[in-house]
Amino acid sequence: MSYENESGDQAGGTVRRSWPRSMEDYTVILVDDPAPKVRRITMNRPEKRNAINHDLRAQLLHALQAGDRDPNVHVMIVRGAGPSFSAGYDLGGGNEGVELAFFTSEGEGQWPRHVTDGWMGIWDLAKPVIAQVHGFCLAGGSELATGCDVVYMADDAQMGYPAARFGVPDMQFHAWLLGMRRGMEMMLTGDSINGVEAAERGWATRAYPADQLEEKTLEMALRMAALPPDIVQLNKRAVHRQMSVMGLREGIRAGTELCSLAIHQPSFKEFISQTGKGAGKLTSALSKRDEKFGDYRTSNEN
């Protein structure tokens, strides 16, 4: 599947393309090779807690595809710069005048279909992709990490979907990777869990003390990179084929229809009306959403 697209007109104005033509176009990610055969991609919007906008999503997917084509790369790591892996999708106007990362047919549910196709497309890469999760891993950030093949998480990191407090997640992985009952509770509260529980439940692969996360992630990446890549890609696909047969991929796609229904609900419309334009109004709306729970933006730790 090619994600190449061109600039066009939208609502009478020129829209800038987000899909990069080469690595020279990267503005919000950093790419390095921290060890032999290991490619690392760092989301680099630390001032926004790596909120995912069209540019970030496009550049990240482009870098993953480039690494998949590079014979010198056997394993890839995705991480975030600054205090968090990612606080979710950019709701503060960061996408104005910018195209979607790649083509998705228009109509009802375009957005959830678009983002879930992108993250689940990581399954179709030949090489393993590891999510190295620290700080907050929320909403779109949790979707990205879910699409990765392996997740290593700091003990004190927080994974959750606070947007469940005003809408329906784009990518409904909870029942699959957290268990029916705990997944249900997280969907009904929007609460988060730490890395220890995420690993115990099966959403994360392993959890480590925060000061050991990078070292341990590289250690595991090197173990994977030591194996023949032609065999590794078959074993990666073997697991994903079984997950698909169990219905996970089809379930994710079916869930996008419920997500699209949410935007027509009175509660969703009321929340969006409160966000207005400008970071101040958005921050106020998010704080109002969370203040009764005392977490995320309203916790004493942030």
N, C-alpha and C positions, 0 to 999 in steps of 0.2 A: 504494500500500500504506500503510495507516495503522498507526502504531506506538502508537496510543492504547491504554492498558490501565487497569485499575482495581485497587485493593488487594484482597487476598483472604486466605484462610486457607491456611496450609501447615503440615502436621505439627502441627495443633492450635493454631498461634499466628498472630497477625496479621502480615502481611508488608507492609512499606511499599512503595508504588509508587516506581519510579525515573524513569518518564517525566514530565518537567516539563509543567505546564500553560501556562507562559509563561516569558519570559526572567527574570522576577522569581524563579523557582525555581532559577536557576543558582547552584550552590555550589562547583563544582570546575572551571569554565571561565570564561574572560574573553572578552568580545566587544568588538571595536573596529573602526573603519573607518580604517585608516592612510593611505589615499589615495582619491581619488574613484573610486567604483564598485567598491572592493575591500573585502571583509569579511574580518576576521581572527579566528580562534577559537584561543585559547590554552588548552591543557590546564594546569590550575593545581593540581597536587599535587606541587610541587617537592620537598617533604620525602620523598616516595615515588618520586621520579624518574618522576612521572606514571604510576605503575602504574594500569592501567585496571580500574576496578571498574564495577558496574552503573550507578551514578550518573554516572560520567564518560562512559561509552559512551552512555547515554540522552541526557544533556545535549548531547554533541557532535553526535549525529545530529539532535536537535531543532533545534540552532542551524544546522546545514547545511540542513535542510529550510526553516527560516525564511528563511535567506538566498536559497534557491532561489525562494521566493515573492516576495521583495522586488524590485520593478522597479528600484530604485536600486543593486542589487548585480549586478555582471556576473561577478566572479571571487571565489573564496574561498580563504583560506590556513588551513591547520591547522599549528600549531606547539606546542612544549612550553615551559613556564616552567622556570627553573632549569637544572641541568647537562645534562639529557637531553631528547630528544623523548619517548621512553617506554621504560621498562625492561620492559614486557610487562604481562601480566594480574596483577591483585592476588591473590596467593596467601596473604596474611596475614590472612584473615578479614574483609576489607573489604566483603564482600557479605552478611554474616549479617543476616537479617531484611529483605532488600531483594529486590524482584522482579527478574526478568530485564527488560531494557530494553524488549522488545516480545514479543509472543506468538510462540512456536515450539512446534510440536506436541511432546508429550512422547514418551518412549521412548528406545531406544538411539540414541546420537549426538545428543541434543538440543543439548548445548553447542556442538560444532563446527558443527552446522547453524545454530545461532542466530548465532554471531559471524560466520561467513562470509556469511550472508545480509545482516547489517548492513553489513559493509564492502563487499561487492560491490554493495549497494544504492546506493552512492555513484556507481556507473556510471550509474544511472538518473536522477540529477539532471540538470537541463538545463544547469547552469552548471559551468564547470571548477572542480575542487578541487585545490589545490596542497598537497603535503606539504613543509614546511620542516624538514629533519631535521638535528639536531645531537646531539652526545653519543652516548648509547646509543639504538639503535632496535632493540629485541629482541622476539622472540616476538609477542605481540599488537600491539606497536607496529609491527613490520614488516608485520603483516597490515593494519593501518589504512593505513599508507603505500602498500602495494601496491594497496589499493582506490582510492586517489586517482588522479587523471588524470595528474598530473605530479609528479615528485619532485625537489626541489633539495636537495642534501646537502652538508654541510661536508666538506672533504677528510679531516679527521681523525675524523669520526663513524664509529661502528661499527654495522653492520647484521648481525644474526645470529639464530639460533634455538637458544639453549642448551638449551631444553627437549627437543630431539632427543636429548639424552644420557640421558633417562629415559622418553621417550614419543614420540609422533608428532605433528607440527604439525597444528593445526586447518585451516590454509590452506596448501596445498602448492603454492606459487608457484615454487619453486626451479627446476625444470626449464624452466618457461616463460620466466622473466625473467632467469635467470643462465646458461643453457646446460645441456645434458645432463650434461656431465662435471663442471663446477664446481658445478652444483646438486647432483649426486650426492655430491660430496665434502663439501659443507656439511651435507647431511642425515646423512651417516655420521659426522661429527665434532662437529657443533654449533658449529663455529668461525664467527667473524665476518669480515667484510671491511670495509675503509674506504670512504669516499666516492668516492675516485678509482677504485678497482676496481669499485665498484657502478655507477658511470657508464659505465665501459668495457664492463662486461658487459651493461648495458641495464636493470638494475633501477632505478637512478636515472637521471633525465633529464640532469642536469648536476651537477658538483661544483665548489664554490668554497672559497677560504680561509674559515675560520670567521668571521673578522672582517668578511667581505664578504657572508656568506650572507643576512642580512636585507635589505641593500640590493639585492642581485642578484635575490632572490626578488620583492621589490616591483617592481623594474624589469620583470621578465618578466610579472608579474601585470598591470601597467599596459599592456603591449603587447597582452595578450589582451583586456583590458577596453576597448581602443580600437576593437575590431571590433564589428559589429552582433550583439547577443546571440542573435537568431533564427538567424543563420547559424552562429555559434559552437556552439550546441547541436546543430545538425545535423552539423557536422564532428566534434564530440566523439562523437556516436553513430555516425558513419561508422567511426571507428577501433574503437570497442568492438564494433560489429557484426562487423567482420572478425576481431577477437580471439575473439568467441564462435563464429563459424563455424569457426575453427581449433581450437576445443574447450576454450579456457581455462576458461570459466565452468562447463562441464559437468565438466571435470577437477577443479576445485576442489570441486564438490559430491560427486563420486565419492570424493575423498580423505577426506571426513569419516567415511566408513565405516571406513577404516583407522585414523583417529584414535581412533574409539570402540573398536576392537579393542585398542588399546594399554592401555587402563585395566584390562584383564583379565589383563595379563601380569605374571608374578612380579616382574620388575624394577621395573615401575611401582608396584606395590603396596608393594614394599619402600621405595622412595623416599618415597611419600606417608606411610608409617608413621613415617618419620624426621622429617617436618615437624612433627607433633604440633600443639599449639595454642600460639600466642604467637609473636611476631616472632623471639625468640631461637632457638627450635628451627628455624624456617624458614630463618633466616640461616645457621645451622650446617649444615643439609642442603644448601643451595645452595653453600656454600663447600666442603663435602666433595665435591659433584658436580664442581666446577671446579678443585680444587686440583691434580689430576694434569696439568691442561692449563696452569695458570698464567695464566688469563685471567678476564675478567668480575670477579667479586668478589675473586678471589685475585691479580689482577695487581698489580704494584707501583704502578700509576698510580691505583688506586682504594682 
